[in-house]
Amino acid sequence: QKFLNKWTIFLFCSILFSSNQKEH
């Protein structure tokens, strides 16, 4: 379960990064 959580955070960060780049 811990591994899954890490994966989710990684995905979330990736989406946030993409959104931030798109906004700029």
PDBQT receptor file of N, H, CA, C and O in Angstrom, charges set to zero:
ATOM      1  N   GLN A   1       0.850  -1.202   0.000  1.00  0.00    +0.000 N 
ATOM      2  CA  GLN A   1       0.000   0.000   0.000  1.00  0.00    +0.000 C 
ATOM      3  C   GLN A   1       0.886   1.253   0.000  1.00  0.00    +0.000 C 
ATOM      4  O   GLN A   1       0.573   2.242  -0.662  1.00  0.00    +0.000 OA
ATOM      5  N   LYS A   2       1.968   1.199   0.732  1.00  0.00    +0.000 N 
ATOM      6  H   LYS A   2       2.223   0.395   1.270  1.00  0.00    +0.000 HD
ATOM      7  CA  LYS A   2       2.867   2.361   0.765  1.00  0.00    +0.000 C 
ATOM      8  C   LYS A   2       3.370   2.674  -0.642  1.00  0.00    +0.000 C 
ATOM      9  O   LYS A   2       3.433   3.834  -1.050  1.00  0.00    +0.000 OA
ATOM     10  N   PHE A   3       3.723   1.631  -1.365  1.00  0.00    +0.000 N 
ATOM     11  H   PHE A   3       3.672   0.689  -1.034  1.00  0.00    +0.000 HD
ATOM     12  CA  PHE A   3       4.238   1.834  -2.723  1.00  0.00    +0.000 C 
ATOM     13  C   PHE A   3       3.183   2.526  -3.585  1.00  0.00    +0.000 C 
ATOM     14  O   PHE A   3       3.492   3.445  -4.344  1.00  0.00    +0.000 OA
ATOM     15  N   LEU A   4       1.951   2.080  -3.459  1.00  0.00    +0.000 N 
ATOM     16  H   LEU A   4       1.700   1.334  -2.843  1.00  0.00    +0.000 HD
ATOM     17  CA  LEU A   4       0.861   2.668  -4.245  1.00  0.00    +0.000 C 
ATOM     18  C   LEU A   4       0.731   4.149  -3.909  1.00  0.00    +0.000 C 
ATOM     19  O   LEU A   4       0.543   4.982  -4.794  1.00  0.00    +0.000 OA
ATOM     20  N   ASN A   5       0.832   4.464  -2.630  1.00  0.00    +0.000 N 
ATOM     21  H   ASN A   5       0.984   3.787  -1.910  1.00  0.00    +0.000 HD
ATOM     22  CA  ASN A   5       0.704   5.865  -2.212  1.00  0.00    +0.000 C 
ATOM     23  C   ASN A   5       1.789   6.698  -2.889  1.00  0.00    +0.000 C 
ATOM     24  O   ASN A   5       1.528   7.795  -3.383  1.00  0.00    +0.000 OA
ATOM     25  N   LYS A   6       2.987   6.172  -2.906  1.00  0.00    +0.000 N 
ATOM     26  H   LYS A   6       3.198   5.280  -2.505  1.00  0.00    +0.000 HD
ATOM     27  CA  LYS A   6       4.095   6.899  -3.526  1.00  0.00    +0.000 C 
ATOM     28  C   LYS A   6       3.800   7.117  -5.009  1.00  0.00    +0.000 C 
ATOM     29  O   LYS A   6       4.047   8.197  -5.548  1.00  0.00    +0.000 OA
ATOM     30  N   TRP A   7       3.277   6.099  -5.652  1.00  0.00    +0.000 N 
ATOM     31  H   TRP A   7       3.077   5.222  -5.215  1.00  0.00    +0.000 HD
ATOM     32  CA  TRP A   7       2.961   6.198  -7.075  1.00  0.00    +0.000 C 
ATOM     33  C   TRP A   7       1.912   7.275  -7.308  1.00  0.00    +0.000 C 
ATOM     34  O   TRP A   7       2.006   8.051  -8.258  1.00  0.00    +0.000 OA
ATOM     35  N   THR A   8       0.902   7.315  -6.422  1.00  0.00    +0.000 N 
ATOM     36  H   THR A   8       0.827   6.684  -5.650  1.00  0.00    +0.000 HD
ATOM     37  CA  THR A   8      -0.181   8.304  -6.553  1.00  0.00    +0.000 C 
ATOM     38  C   THR A   8       0.390   9.708  -6.415  1.00  0.00    +0.000 C 
ATOM     39  O   THR A   8       0.027  10.609  -7.171  1.00  0.00    +0.000 OA
ATOM     40  N   ILE A   9       1.278   9.891  -5.453  1.00  0.00    +0.000 N 
ATOM     41  H   ILE A   9       1.573   9.159  -4.839  1.00  0.00    +0.000 HD
ATOM     42  CA  ILE A   9       1.884  11.219  -5.235  1.00  0.00    +0.000 C 
ATOM     43  C   ILE A   9       2.685  11.607  -6.478  1.00  0.00    +0.000 C 
ATOM     44  O   ILE A   9       2.652  12.752  -6.930  1.00  0.00    +0.000 OA
ATOM     45  N   PHE A  10       3.401  10.627  -7.014  1.00  0.00    +0.000 N 
ATOM     46  H   PHE A  10       3.428   9.697  -6.647  1.00  0.00    +0.000 HD
ATOM     47  CA  PHE A  10       4.212  10.898  -8.200  1.00  0.00    +0.000 C 
ATOM     48  C   PHE A  10       3.322  11.351  -9.360  1.00  0.00    +0.000 C 
ATOM     49  O   PHE A  10       3.635  12.308 -10.068  1.00  0.00    +0.000 OA
ATOM     50  N   LEU A  11       2.211  10.641  -9.535  1.00  0.00    +0.000 N 
ATOM     51  H   LEU A  11       1.956   9.863  -8.960  1.00  0.00    +0.000 HD
ATOM     52  CA  LEU A  11       1.281  10.993 -10.615  1.00  0.00    +0.000 C 
ATOM     53  C   LEU A  11       0.705  12.377 -10.375  1.00  0.00    +0.000 C 
ATOM     54  O   LEU A  11       0.608  13.196 -11.289  1.00  0.00    +0.000 OA
ATOM     55  N   PHE A  12       0.326  12.622  -9.136  1.00  0.00    +0.000 N 
ATOM     56  H   PHE A  12       0.404  11.956  -8.393  1.00  0.00    +0.000 HD
ATOM     57  CA  PHE A  12      -0.264  13.912  -8.788  1.00  0.00    +0.000 C 
ATOM     58  C   PHE A  12       0.728  15.038  -9.088  1.00  0.00    +0.000 C 
ATOM     59  O   PHE A  12       0.365  16.075  -9.643  1.00  0.00    +0.000 OA
ATOM     60  N   CYS A  13       1.964  14.815  -8.714  1.00  0.00    +0.000 N 
ATOM     61  H   CYS A  13       2.259  13.972  -8.263  1.00  0.00    +0.000 HD
ATOM     62  CA  CYS A  13       3.008  15.831  -8.958  1.00  0.00    +0.000 C 
ATOM     63  C   CYS A  13       3.155  16.058 -10.463  1.00  0.00    +0.000 C 
ATOM     64  O   CYS A  13       3.271  17.193 -10.925  1.00  0.00    +0.000 OA
ATOM     65  N   SER A  14       3.148  14.977 -11.202  1.00  0.00    +0.000 N 
ATOM     66  H   SER A  14       3.054  14.055 -10.826  1.00  0.00    +0.000 HD
ATOM     67  CA  SER A  14       3.297  15.087 -12.660  1.00  0.00    +0.000 C 
ATOM     68  C   SER A  14       2.157  15.910 -13.254  1.00  0.00    +0.000 C 
ATOM     69  O   SER A  14       2.374  16.764 -14.113  1.00  0.00    +0.000 OA
ATOM     70  N   ILE A  15       0.950  15.641 -12.787  1.00  0.00    +0.000 N 
ATOM     71  H   ILE A  15       0.774  14.947 -12.089  1.00  0.00    +0.000 HD
ATOM     72  CA  ILE A  15      -0.212  16.382 -13.303  1.00  0.00    +0.000 C 
ATOM     73  C   ILE A  15      -0.089  17.852 -12.917  1.00  0.00    +0.000 C 
ATOM     74  O   ILE A  15      -0.367  18.740 -13.723  1.00  0.00    +0.000 OA
ATOM     75  N   LEU A  16       0.324  18.096 -11.695  1.00  0.00    +0.000 N 
ATOM     76  H   LEU A  16       0.549  17.374 -11.040  1.00  0.00    +0.000 HD
ATOM     77  CA  LEU A  16       0.456  19.479 -11.227  1.00  0.00    +0.000 C 
ATOM     78  C   LEU A  16       1.506  20.201 -12.068  1.00  0.00    +0.000 C 
ATOM     79  O   LEU A  16       1.310  21.341 -12.487  1.00  0.00    +0.000 OA
ATOM     80  N   PHE A  17       2.610  19.520 -12.302  1.00  0.00    +0.000 N 
ATOM     81  H   PHE A  17       2.769  18.594 -11.961  1.00  0.00    +0.000 HD
ATOM     82  CA  PHE A  17       3.682  20.112 -13.094  1.00  0.00    +0.000 C 
ATOM     83  C   PHE A  17       3.177  20.442 -14.500  1.00  0.00    +0.000 C 
ATOM     84  O   PHE A  17       3.442  21.522 -15.028  1.00  0.00    +0.000 OA
ATOM     85  N   SER A  18       2.455  19.508 -15.092  1.00  0.00    +0.000 N 
ATOM     86  H   SER A  18       2.239  18.631 -14.663  1.00  0.00    +0.000 HD
ATOM     87  CA  SER A  18       1.923  19.716 -16.445  1.00  0.00    +0.000 C 
ATOM     88  C   SER A  18       0.973  20.914 -16.446  1.00  0.00    +0.000 C 
ATOM     89  O   SER A  18       1.011  21.751 -17.348  1.00  0.00    +0.000 OA
ATOM     90  N   SER A  19       0.137  20.979 -15.438  1.00  0.00    +0.000 N 
ATOM     91  H   SER A  19       0.106  20.299 -14.705  1.00  0.00    +0.000 HD
ATOM     92  CA  SER A  19      -0.837  22.075 -15.356  1.00  0.00    +0.000 C 
ATOM     93  C   SER A  19      -0.090  23.406 -15.218  1.00  0.00    +0.000 C 
ATOM     94  O   SER A  19      -0.445  24.399 -15.852  1.00  0.00    +0.000 OA
ATOM     95  N   ASN A  20       0.925  23.406 -14.399  1.00  0.00    +0.000 N 
ATOM     96  H   ASN A  20       1.214  22.599 -13.884  1.00  0.00    +0.000 HD
ATOM     97  CA  ASN A  20       1.687  24.632 -14.173  1.00  0.00    +0.000 C 
ATOM     98  C   ASN A  20       2.348  25.072 -15.478  1.00  0.00    +0.000 C 
ATOM     99  O   ASN A  20       2.344  26.256 -15.817  1.00  0.00    +0.000 OA
ATOM    100  N   GLN A  21       2.907  24.125 -16.196  1.00  0.00    +0.000 N 
ATOM    101  H   GLN A  21       2.911  23.163 -15.921  1.00  0.00    +0.000 HD
ATOM    102  CA  GLN A  21       3.578  24.450 -17.457  1.00  0.00    +0.000 C 
ATOM    103  C   GLN A  21       2.558  24.990 -18.462  1.00  0.00    +0.000 C 
ATOM    104  O   GLN A  21       2.840  25.930 -19.204  1.00  0.00    +0.000 OA
ATOM    105  N   LYS A  22       1.384  24.389 -18.475  1.00  0.00    +0.000 N 
ATOM    106  H   LYS A  22       1.154  23.625 -17.872  1.00  0.00    +0.000 HD
ATOM    107  CA  LYS A  22       0.355  24.809 -19.419  1.00  0.00    +0.000 C 
ATOM    108  C   LYS A  22      -0.087  26.236 -19.086  1.00  0.00    +0.000 C 
ATOM    109  O   LYS A  22      -0.324  27.050 -19.979  1.00  0.00    +0.000 OA
ATOM    110  N   GLU A  23      -0.193  26.520 -17.800  1.00  0.00    +0.000 N 
ATOM    111  H   GLU A  23      -0.001  25.859 -17.075  1.00  0.00    +0.000 HD
ATOM    112  CA  GLU A  23      -0.649  27.847 -17.380  1.00  0.00    +0.000 C 
ATOM    113  C   GLU A  23       0.350  28.901 -17.839  1.00  0.00    +0.000 C 
ATOM    114  O   GLU A  23      -0.034  29.997 -18.247  1.00  0.00    +0.000 OA
ATOM    115  N   HIS A  24       1.609  28.567 -17.770  1.00  0.00    +0.000 N 
ATOM    116  H   HIS A  24       1.921  27.676 -17.438  1.00  0.00    +0.000 HD
ATOM    117  CA  HIS A  24       2.634  29.548 -18.126  1.00  0.00    +0.000 C 
ATOM    118  C   HIS A  24       2.628  29.807 -19.620  1.00  0.00    +0.000 C 
ATOM    119  O   HIS A  24       3.423  30.607 -20.112  1.00  0.00    +0.000 OA
TER     120      HIS A  24
